[in-house]
Amino acid sequence: AATKERLEKEIKNAQARFDEEVGNRVKAKEN
């Protein structure tokens, strides 16, 4: 169970970094 929770946390962290990267690229295009 702990492994599954850790995996889900890793996925959330990866998605957050991806969203942040995409957001930075969108901002860069707007400027």
Stockholm file with secondary structure:
# STOCKHOLM 1.0

chainA/1-31         AATKERLEKEIKNAQARFDEEVGNRVKAKEN
#=GR chainA/1-31 SS CHHHHHHHHHHHHHHHHHHHHHHHHHHHHHC
#=GC SS_cons        CHHHHHHHHHHHHHHHHHHHHHHHHHHHHHC
//
